[in-house]
Amino acid sequence: MKDETKCLHSGYTPANGAPRVMPIVQSTTYTFDSTEHIGELFDMPTAHMYSRFSNPTVECVEKKIADLEGGVGAMCTSSGQAASLLSILNICNAGDSFISTSTIYGGTVNLFAVTLKRFGIECIFVDAESSDEEIQKAFKPNTRAVFGETLANPALAVLDIEKFANIAHKNKVPFIVDNTFATPILCKPIEFGADIVIHSTSKYMDGHALQIGGVIVDSGNFDWQNGKFPEFTEPDASYHGVVYTRDFGKMAYIIKARMQLMRDFGCYPAANSAFLLNLGLETLPIRMERYCENGRKVAKYFQASDKIEAVKYAALEGDMYHDRAKKYLPKGTCGVISIVIKGGKEAAVKFMDGLKLASNEVHVADIRTCVLHPASATHRQLTDEQLVAAGVNPGMIRVSVGLENVEDIIADMEQSLKNI
């Protein structure tokens, strides 16, 4: 099936006489015919037994997203941050390190540089545009993974996925890609060598700003039996000797994440949240097409304005990532634009406060147009050096173009720019 069809039909197939629309299984618990059966599930969980880590409604959405990304399995989480966290904790232990590109979401920078450091896990940040040789120097004997974003938030840098996948695999570690802004409609990182894909489903996948969520997708392609990951190839004492590679094959990574981490952390979404997310997924291909169309037109408007110092939008000819975007994002580069207004932070704030249609909010990739000043919001905890590394200018505004009529969006931008 093509993506448009998958978004409507994948993950849930109604049986004879069953509901056409995926039902909400609003239950924490499930019943079984025998005590022995329940005991077996605690040795080898092969069915739903508690909604802290699995639920039939959520499972349908997990299957749909895995199908869209081309993975063997997926696990939904209660937020995108939870997905980022668990994707690393499933691989790294105290005393380990991993590598991340510096141009990633500010909240993820703080998670990696501060919180994981408290867990004894070191994140080594690298410039995504560095040469292979420079990036190779960042690897240590204890390096266990590489992380990057397809479209960096808010720098909108396009990641050279194949380059980082090759470097990661040369060092026998998996490559994790945050594909939130692109969604599987615009880019499928697994096709370019990514091993694990994560999303904040709160963004384009949901699209309506209804609920927070995240997901981890396992490609099933990484060789966990290469000698560097004994927790995948040796018995897990917490599950009576389960060996993930032996017992689950290509799904070793995602099953381990559920059996160990989701069991213990319990950051699983509610059935109702998954139901609402599925509604967003059903229209994702149509919405992404319009987001890209509106985004290009608004970006061109900004590019022509004498009050805008810089426009970052890879779909524009002349953008430093334009050629790379044609390779990885041929259908478009979403509806998020980063602009720098002449006059710095003061002018940026005046422009944002003068908008009437667009909302000033801590969100992005919404069905409605919204704006944010990253330096004072999502990237507020970063140092000046980290802001530069993340590609965040003090006068930068992140404009998330929605699905309103594009002439109305541009008119709103124009009336506010006139006040500067």
Kinemage of the C-alpha trace (Angstrom):
@kinemage 1
@onewidth
@group {chain A} dominant
@subgroup {mainchain}
@vectorlist {calphas} color= white
{ca met a 1} P 0.000 0.000 0.000
{ca lys a 2} L 1.020 3.601 -0.591
{ca asp a 3} L 1.282 6.010 2.346
{ca glu a 4} L -2.132 7.573 1.767
{ca thr a 5} L -3.717 4.119 1.994
{ca lys a 6} L -1.588 3.017 4.955
{ca cys a 7} L -2.691 6.070 6.927
{ca leu a 8} L -6.301 4.937 6.578
{ca his a 9} L -6.051 1.153 6.705
{ca ser a 10} L -2.810 0.005 8.331
{ca gly a 11} L -2.707 -1.142 11.954
{ca tyr a 12} L -6.374 -2.074 12.344
{ca thr a 13} L -8.397 -4.486 10.223
{ca pro a 14} L -11.968 -5.006 11.444
{ca ala a 15} L -13.184 -8.578 11.725
{ca asn a 16} L -16.580 -9.646 10.423
{ca gly a 17} L -19.205 -7.538 12.212
{ca ala a 18} L -16.580 -5.493 14.100
{ca pro a 19} L -16.468 -1.664 14.188
{ca arg a 20} L -15.182 -0.033 11.001
{ca val a 21} L -13.408 2.674 13.054
{ca met a 22} L -10.643 1.576 15.409
{ca pro a 23} L -12.296 1.256 18.856
{ca ile a 24} L -11.041 2.685 22.127
{ca val a 25} L -10.203 -0.084 24.599
{ca gln a 26} L -10.545 2.012 27.742
{ca ser a 27} L -9.289 -0.536 30.247
{ca thr a 28} L -6.235 -0.923 32.441
{ca thr a 29} L -6.689 -4.657 32.856
{ca tyr a 30} L -7.362 -7.885 30.966
{ca thr a 31} L -8.751 -11.233 32.133
{ca phe a 32} L -7.365 -14.729 31.585
{ca asp a 33} L -8.643 -18.266 31.917
{ca ser a 34} L -5.941 -19.480 34.289
{ca thr a 35} L -3.363 -18.423 36.835
{ca glu a 36} L -0.795 -20.354 34.820
{ca his a 37} L -1.435 -18.204 31.734
{ca ile a 38} L -0.832 -14.993 33.697
{ca gly a 39} L 2.362 -16.451 35.146
{ca glu a 40} L 3.607 -17.300 31.659
{ca leu a 41} L 3.065 -13.698 30.565
{ca phe a 42} L 5.379 -12.495 33.298
{ca asp a 43} L 8.043 -14.753 31.826
{ca met a 44} L 7.292 -13.960 28.184
{ca pro a 45} L 4.739 -11.147 27.573
{ca thr a 46} L 3.051 -12.173 24.339
{ca ala a 47} L -0.353 -10.587 25.041
{ca his a 48} L -1.798 -7.490 26.672
{ca met a 49} L -1.825 -7.875 30.439
{ca tyr a 50} L -1.614 -4.313 31.806
{ca ser a 51} L -2.023 -0.945 30.097
{ca arg a 52} L 1.071 0.546 31.679
{ca phe a 53} L 3.034 -0.909 28.774
{ca ser a 54} L 0.563 -2.210 26.179
{ca asn a 55} L -3.013 -1.597 25.098
{ca pro a 56} L -4.974 -2.837 22.040
{ca thr a 57} L -5.881 0.664 20.805
{ca val a 58} L -2.333 1.964 21.196
{ca glu a 59} L -1.005 -1.187 19.536
{ca cys a 60} L -3.008 -0.454 16.369
{ca val a 61} L -1.397 2.986 16.129
{ca glu a 62} L 2.047 1.518 16.795
{ca lys a 63} L 1.590 -0.911 13.914
{ca lys a 64} L 0.438 1.890 11.594
{ca ile a 65} L 3.445 4.097 12.357
{ca ala a 66} L 5.868 1.177 12.035
{ca asp a 67} L 4.355 0.398 8.638
{ca leu a 68} L 4.671 4.024 7.508
{ca glu a 69} L 8.333 4.194 8.543
{ca gly a 70} L 9.189 0.754 7.170
{ca gly a 71} L 10.056 -0.730 10.565
{ca val a 72} L 9.378 -4.115 12.162
{ca gly a 73} L 7.753 -2.687 15.279
{ca ala a 74} L 7.035 0.463 17.273
{ca met a 75} L 6.293 1.558 20.821
{ca cys a 76} L 4.306 4.674 21.641
{ca thr a 77} L 5.293 6.860 24.593
{ca ser a 78} L 3.625 9.620 26.569
{ca ser a 79} L 5.769 12.338 24.931
{ca gly a 80} L 8.470 12.911 22.346
{ca gln a 81} L 10.945 13.536 25.161
{ca ala a 82} L 10.096 10.122 26.599
{ca ala a 83} L 10.775 8.581 23.187
{ca ser a 84} L 14.174 10.301 23.013
{ca leu a 85} L 15.013 9.199 26.549
{ca leu a 86} L 14.005 5.555 26.150
{ca ser a 87} L 15.672 5.266 22.741
{ca ile a 88} L 19.001 6.018 24.445
{ca leu a 89} L 18.421 4.177 27.739
{ca asn a 90} L 17.589 1.017 25.795
{ca ile a 91} L 21.197 1.041 24.558
{ca cys a 92} L 23.312 3.035 27.023
{ca asn a 93} L 24.190 2.268 30.635
{ca ala a 94} L 26.019 4.336 33.243
{ca gly a 95} L 29.574 4.800 32.029
{ca asp a 96} L 28.613 4.751 28.340
{ca ser a 97} L 28.621 7.604 25.830
{ca phe a 98} L 26.762 8.445 22.636
{ca ile a 99} L 27.172 11.041 19.906
{ca ser a 100} L 24.582 13.623 18.854
{ca thr a 101} L 24.548 16.386 16.310
{ca ser a 102} L 24.403 19.805 17.987
{ca thr a 103} L 21.571 21.136 15.819
{ca ile a 104} L 18.719 19.444 17.668
{ca tyr a 105} L 15.713 20.591 19.708
{ca gly a 106} L 16.704 22.569 22.817
{ca gly a 107} L 14.783 20.295 25.176
{ca thr a 108} L 16.671 17.320 23.791
{ca val a 109} L 19.984 19.152 24.259
{ca asn a 110} L 19.149 19.635 27.939
{ca leu a 111} L 17.995 16.008 28.278
{ca phe a 112} L 21.225 14.727 26.751
{ca ala a 113} L 23.734 17.204 28.216
{ca val a 114} L 22.307 17.609 31.729
{ca thr a 115} L 19.833 14.905 32.758
{ca leu a 116} L 21.542 11.904 31.146
{ca lys a 117} L 24.840 13.147 32.561
{ca arg a 118} L 23.298 12.628 36.020
{ca phe a 119} L 22.635 9.028 34.967
{ca gly a 120} L 26.328 8.659 34.158
{ca ile a 121} L 25.766 8.722 30.390
{ca glu a 122} L 27.877 11.159 28.365
{ca cys a 123} L 26.590 12.895 25.237
{ca ile a 124} L 29.291 14.059 22.831
{ca phe a 125} L 27.965 16.802 20.543
{ca val a 126} L 29.351 17.199 17.026
{ca asp a 127} L 28.810 19.676 14.218
{ca ala a 128} L 26.596 17.905 11.674
{ca glu a 129} L 28.577 19.501 8.835
{ca ser a 130} L 31.942 18.239 10.100
{ca ser a 131} L 33.924 15.852 7.942
{ca asp a 132} L 33.776 12.113 8.488
{ca glu a 133} L 37.274 12.289 9.962
{ca glu a 134} L 36.290 14.958 12.518
{ca ile a 135} L 33.174 13.052 13.574
{ca gln a 136} L 35.189 9.851 13.891
{ca lys a 137} L 37.400 11.573 16.474
{ca ala a 138} L 34.352 11.928 18.761
{ca phe a 139} L 33.965 8.154 19.102
{ca lys a 140} L 35.232 6.471 22.241
{ca pro a 141} L 35.479 2.782 23.148
{ca asn a 142} L 32.286 3.219 25.220
{ca thr a 143} L 30.275 5.005 22.485
{ca arg a 144} L 27.033 3.108 21.926
{ca ala a 145} L 24.875 5.160 19.509
{ca val a 146} L 24.621 8.170 17.210
{ca phe a 147} L 21.646 10.585 17.248
{ca gly a 148} L 20.407 13.285 14.851
{ca glu a 149} L 17.293 15.082 13.548
{ca thr a 150} L 16.122 14.849 9.925
{ca leu a 151} L 15.062 18.509 10.050
{ca ala a 152} L 16.615 20.267 13.032
{ca asn a 153} L 14.313 22.269 15.313
{ca pro a 154} L 14.518 25.284 14.884
{ca ala a 155} L 17.671 25.606 12.749
{ca leu a 156} L 15.943 23.629 9.951
{ca ala a 157} L 19.257 22.074 8.987
{ca val a 158} L 18.770 18.993 6.810
{ca leu a 159} L 20.763 16.065 8.140
{ca asp a 160} L 22.945 14.003 5.831
{ca ile a 161} L 21.383 10.765 7.030
{ca glu a 162} L 23.460 8.417 4.892
{ca lys a 163} L 26.711 10.005 6.085
{ca phe a 164} L 25.884 9.536 9.749
{ca ala a 165} L 24.455 6.055 9.191
{ca asn a 166} L 27.691 4.982 7.512
{ca ile a 167} L 29.839 6.428 10.306
{ca ala a 168} L 27.689 4.789 12.987
{ca his a 169} L 27.779 1.404 11.269
{ca lys a 170} L 31.529 1.663 10.702
{ca asn a 171} L 31.791 1.873 14.498
{ca lys a 172} L 29.240 -0.942 14.995
{ca val a 173} L 26.656 1.248 16.750
{ca pro a 174} L 23.049 2.108 15.776
{ca phe a 175} L 21.942 5.412 14.284
{ca ile a 176} L 18.847 7.028 15.843
{ca val a 177} L 16.960 9.698 13.873
{ca asp a 178} L 14.305 12.093 15.156
{ca asn a 179} L 11.959 12.393 12.165
{ca thr a 180} L 9.349 14.656 13.802
{ca phe a 181} L 9.305 17.579 11.356
{ca ala a 182} L 9.582 15.463 8.215
{ca thr a 183} L 7.182 12.674 9.227
{ca pro a 184} L 7.344 9.444 7.171
{ca ile a 185} L 5.343 11.232 4.479
{ca leu a 186} L 8.286 13.478 3.550
{ca cys a 187} L 11.227 11.273 4.580
{ca lys a 188} L 11.776 7.664 5.610
{ca pro a 189} L 15.178 7.614 7.375
{ca ile a 190} L 15.300 3.811 7.479
{ca glu a 191} L 15.598 3.796 3.684
{ca phe a 192} L 18.806 5.841 4.083
{ca gly a 193} L 20.356 3.634 6.760
{ca ala a 194} L 18.804 4.758 10.055
{ca asp a 195} L 18.304 1.941 12.561
{ca ile a 196} L 15.842 3.558 14.963
{ca val a 197} L 13.395 6.387 14.246
{ca ile a 198} L 11.624 8.476 16.862
{ca his a 199} L 8.902 11.115 16.713
{ca ser a 200} L 7.174 13.619 18.864
{ca thr a 201} L 3.702 12.636 17.695
{ca ser a 202} L 2.416 15.851 19.324
{ca lys a 203} L 3.478 17.699 16.160
{ca tyr a 204} L 2.434 16.945 12.578
{ca met a 205} L 1.263 13.394 13.262
{ca asp a 206} L -1.388 14.679 15.645
{ca gly a 207} L -1.603 18.031 13.887
{ca his a 208} L -4.395 19.459 16.017
{ca ala a 209} L -2.554 20.212 19.292
{ca leu a 210} L -4.778 17.742 21.131
{ca gln a 211} L -2.369 15.565 23.093
{ca ile a 212} L 1.298 15.028 23.828
{ca gly a 213} L 2.872 11.811 22.576
{ca gly a 214} L 5.905 10.103 21.127
{ca val a 215} L 6.918 6.904 19.369
{ca ile a 216} L 10.011 4.761 18.793
{ca val a 217} L 10.251 2.691 15.585
{ca asp a 218} L 12.663 -0.212 15.213
{ca ser a 219} L 13.958 -0.877 11.693
{ca gly a 220} L 14.948 -4.432 12.628
{ca asn a 221} L 18.123 -3.980 10.575
{ca phe a 222} L 20.821 -3.442 13.195
{ca asp a 223} L 23.043 -6.377 14.166
{ca trp a 224} L 22.900 -6.446 17.965
{ca gln a 225} L 25.048 -9.592 17.935
{ca asn a 226} L 28.199 -7.749 16.863
{ca gly a 227} L 29.797 -8.157 20.291
{ca lys a 228} L 29.125 -4.648 21.643
{ca phe a 229} L 25.663 -5.181 23.154
{ca pro a 230} L 25.612 -8.065 25.650
{ca glu a 231} L 22.293 -6.893 27.161
{ca phe a 232} L 20.657 -7.975 23.896
{ca thr a 233} L 22.485 -11.278 23.553
{ca glu a 234} L 22.744 -12.492 27.148
{ca pro a 235} L 19.914 -13.656 29.468
{ca asp a 236} L 17.790 -10.933 31.109
{ca ala a 237} L 17.466 -11.912 34.764
{ca ser a 238} L 14.470 -9.602 35.214
{ca tyr a 239} L 12.531 -11.770 32.727
{ca his a 240} L 13.759 -15.201 33.781
{ca gly a 241} L 16.490 -15.541 31.214
{ca val a 242} L 14.920 -14.092 28.073
{ca val a 243} L 17.557 -13.452 25.391
{ca tyr a 244} L 16.211 -10.717 23.144
{ca thr a 245} L 18.134 -11.523 19.967
{ca arg a 246} L 17.467 -15.253 20.337
{ca asp a 247} L 13.787 -15.024 21.291
{ca phe a 248} L 12.658 -12.005 19.243
{ca gly a 249} L 15.056 -11.789 16.309
{ca lys a 250} L 14.689 -8.587 14.320
{ca met a 251} L 12.375 -7.110 16.967
{ca ala a 252} L 14.962 -7.444 19.765
{ca tyr a 253} L 15.380 -3.689 20.282
{ca ile a 254} L 11.726 -2.682 20.484
{ca ile a 255} L 10.711 -5.708 22.593
{ca lys a 256} L 13.533 -4.982 25.047
{ca ala a 257} L 12.380 -1.360 25.262
{ca arg a 258} L 8.863 -2.462 26.165
{ca met a 259} L 9.747 -5.343 28.485
{ca gln a 260} L 12.388 -3.465 30.445
{ca leu a 261} L 11.910 0.293 30.148
{ca met a 262} L 8.177 0.728 29.588
{ca arg a 263} L 7.516 -1.862 32.276
{ca asp a 264} L 9.590 0.164 34.778
{ca phe a 265} L 9.008 3.777 33.663
{ca gly a 266} L 5.362 3.423 32.633
{ca cys a 267} L 5.402 6.403 30.250
{ca tyr a 268} L 2.745 4.848 28.002
{ca pro a 269} L -0.064 6.861 26.368
{ca ala a 270} L -3.725 6.396 27.205
{ca ala a 271} L -6.004 4.579 24.768
{ca asn a 272} L -7.999 7.753 24.149
{ca ser a 273} L -4.811 9.639 23.256
{ca ala a 274} L -3.911 6.959 20.706
{ca phe a 275} L -7.414 7.167 19.233
{ca leu a 276} L -7.035 10.933 18.723
{ca leu a 277} L -3.538 10.460 17.290
{ca asn a 278} L -4.948 7.988 14.785
{ca leu a 279} L -7.433 10.586 13.572
{ca gly a 280} L -4.498 12.868 12.843
{ca leu a 281} L -2.581 10.131 11.067
{ca glu a 282} L -5.522 9.429 8.756
{ca thr a 283} L -5.191 12.887 7.169
{ca leu a 284} L -1.391 13.248 7.475
{ca pro a 285} L -0.515 12.916 3.749
{ca ile a 286} L -3.054 15.552 2.696
{ca arg a 287} L -2.015 17.920 5.472
{ca met a 288} L 1.722 17.568 4.800
{ca glu a 289} L 1.162 18.459 1.154
{ca arg a 290} L -0.654 21.678 2.146
{ca tyr a 291} L 1.855 22.513 4.912
{ca cys a 292} L 4.662 22.336 2.347
{ca glu a 293} L 2.726 24.386 -0.197
{ca asn a 294} L 1.862 27.128 2.301
{ca gly a 295} L 5.364 27.015 3.773
{ca arg a 296} L 7.021 27.668 0.409
{ca lys a 297} L 4.771 30.644 -0.324
{ca val a 298} L 5.268 32.238 3.086
{ca ala a 299} L 9.035 31.623 2.936
{ca lys a 300} L 9.195 33.350 -0.461
{ca tyr a 301} L 7.259 36.292 0.994
{ca phe a 302} L 9.779 36.609 3.832
{ca gln a 303} L 12.649 36.271 1.385
{ca ala a 304} L 11.364 39.288 -0.573
{ca ser a 305} L 10.842 41.497 2.512
{ca asp a 306} L 13.426 44.194 3.280
{ca lys a 307} L 12.695 43.766 7.002
{ca ile a 308} L 13.899 40.164 7.115
{ca glu a 309} L 17.607 39.550 7.567
{ca ala a 310} L 17.579 35.821 6.875
{ca val a 311} L 15.193 33.004 5.983
{ca lys a 312} L 15.939 29.358 6.705
{ca tyr a 313} L 13.789 27.027 4.639
{ca ala a 314} L 15.458 24.246 2.682
{ca ala a 315} L 12.824 24.176 -0.056
{ca leu a 316} L 13.981 27.641 -1.164
{ca glu a 317} L 16.588 27.776 -3.902
{ca gly a 318} L 19.719 29.296 -2.467
{ca asp a 319} L 19.232 27.780 0.975
{ca met a 320} L 22.428 26.023 2.093
{ca tyr a 321} L 20.485 22.763 2.521
{ca his a 322} L 18.477 22.979 -0.703
{ca asp a 323} L 20.418 20.325 -2.640
{ca arg a 324} L 20.391 17.946 0.337
{ca ala a 325} L 16.660 18.485 0.746
{ca lys a 326} L 16.106 17.388 -2.848
{ca lys a 327} L 17.688 14.056 -1.913
{ca tyr a 328} L 16.082 13.405 1.462
{ca leu a 329} L 12.902 15.510 1.264
{ca pro a 330} L 11.856 15.633 -2.406
{ca lys a 331} L 8.177 16.184 -1.548
{ca gly a 332} L 8.839 19.252 0.607
{ca thr a 333} L 10.392 20.458 3.847
{ca cys a 334} L 7.276 20.830 6.069
{ca gly a 335} L 5.644 24.099 7.102
{ca val a 336} L 8.185 25.355 9.630
{ca ile a 337} L 10.286 28.389 8.690
{ca ser a 338} L 13.001 30.116 10.713
{ca ile a 339} L 13.438 33.829 10.102
{ca val a 340} L 15.709 36.503 11.531
{ca ile a 341} L 14.184 39.976 11.638
{ca lys a 342} L 16.393 43.027 11.292
{ca gly a 343} L 16.675 44.740 14.655
{ca gly a 344} L 17.369 41.675 16.803
{ca lys a 345} L 15.341 40.408 19.731
{ca glu a 346} L 13.411 43.673 20.316
{ca ala a 347} L 12.135 43.730 16.732
{ca ala a 348} L 11.370 40.010 16.852
{ca val a 349} L 9.233 40.404 19.972
{ca lys a 350} L 7.399 43.409 18.496
{ca phe a 351} L 6.612 41.465 15.333
{ca met a 352} L 5.324 38.445 17.241
{ca asp a 353} L 3.184 40.495 19.621
{ca gly a 354} L 1.645 42.321 16.663
{ca leu a 355} L 0.317 39.200 14.944
{ca lys a 356} L -3.466 38.771 14.946
{ca leu a 357} L -4.091 35.471 13.149
{ca ala a 358} L -0.960 33.565 14.170
{ca ser a 359} L -0.722 32.486 17.807
{ca asn a 360} L 2.300 33.110 20.015
{ca glu a 361} L 2.607 29.713 21.678
{ca val a 362} L 4.979 26.994 22.863
{ca his a 363} L 4.138 24.582 20.092
{ca val a 364} L 4.988 23.846 16.490
{ca ala a 365} L 3.645 21.871 13.530
{ca asp a 366} L 0.050 22.731 14.408
{ca ile a 367} L -2.940 22.901 12.089
{ca arg a 368} L -3.031 26.634 12.923
{ca thr a 369} L -0.208 29.096 12.285
{ca cys a 370} L 1.906 29.792 15.363
{ca val a 371} L 5.189 31.511 16.211
{ca leu a 372} L 7.854 31.169 18.900
{ca his a 373} L 11.068 32.938 19.931
{ca pro a 374} L 13.407 29.952 20.562
{ca ala a 375} L 16.166 31.853 22.374
{ca ser a 376} L 13.771 32.901 25.147
{ca ala a 377} L 11.597 29.768 25.127
{ca thr a 378} L 12.510 26.252 23.945
{ca his a 379} L 16.266 27.013 23.968
{ca arg a 380} L 16.249 29.276 27.045
{ca gln a 381} L 18.372 26.874 29.142
{ca leu a 382} L 21.178 26.768 26.563
{ca thr a 383} L 24.382 28.738 26.952
{ca asp a 384} L 25.395 31.296 24.315
{ca glu a 385} L 27.812 28.738 22.886
{ca gln a 386} L 25.105 26.067 22.749
{ca leu a 387} L 22.721 28.516 21.052
{ca val a 388} L 25.273 29.137 18.314
{ca ala a 389} L 25.894 25.381 17.944
{ca ala a 390} L 22.136 24.781 17.695
{ca gly a 391} L 21.858 27.435 14.988
{ca val a 392} L 19.724 29.764 17.115
{ca asn a 393} L 20.115 33.525 16.606
{ca pro a 394} L 18.762 35.915 19.326
{ca gly a 395} L 16.532 37.503 16.694
{ca met a 396} L 15.330 34.200 15.248
{ca ile a 397} L 11.614 33.449 15.099
{ca arg a 398} L 10.229 30.011 14.370
{ca val a 399} L 7.162 30.366 12.178
{ca ser a 400} L 4.984 27.261 11.955
{ca val a 401} L 2.722 27.800 8.968
{ca gly a 402} L -0.705 26.254 9.390
{ca leu a 403} L -3.506 25.293 7.030
{ca glu a 404} L -5.312 28.617 6.853
{ca asn a 405} L -5.620 30.254 3.438
{ca val a 406} L -2.065 31.287 2.633
{ca glu a 407} L -3.155 34.784 1.606
{ca asp a 408} L -4.553 35.316 5.099
{ca ile a 409} L -1.318 34.066 6.678
{ca ile a 410} L 0.809 36.403 4.563
{ca ala a 411} L -1.541 39.338 5.239
{ca asp a 412} L -1.101 38.795 8.981
{ca met a 413} L 2.694 38.700 8.663
{ca glu a 414} L 2.648 41.831 6.512
{ca gln a 415} L 0.488 43.936 8.843
{ca ser a 416} L 2.766 43.119 11.782
{ca leu a 417} L 5.992 43.759 9.868
{ca lys a 418} L 4.696 47.248 9.007
{ca asn a 419} L 4.873 48.137 12.709
{ca ile a 420} L 8.613 47.545 12.879
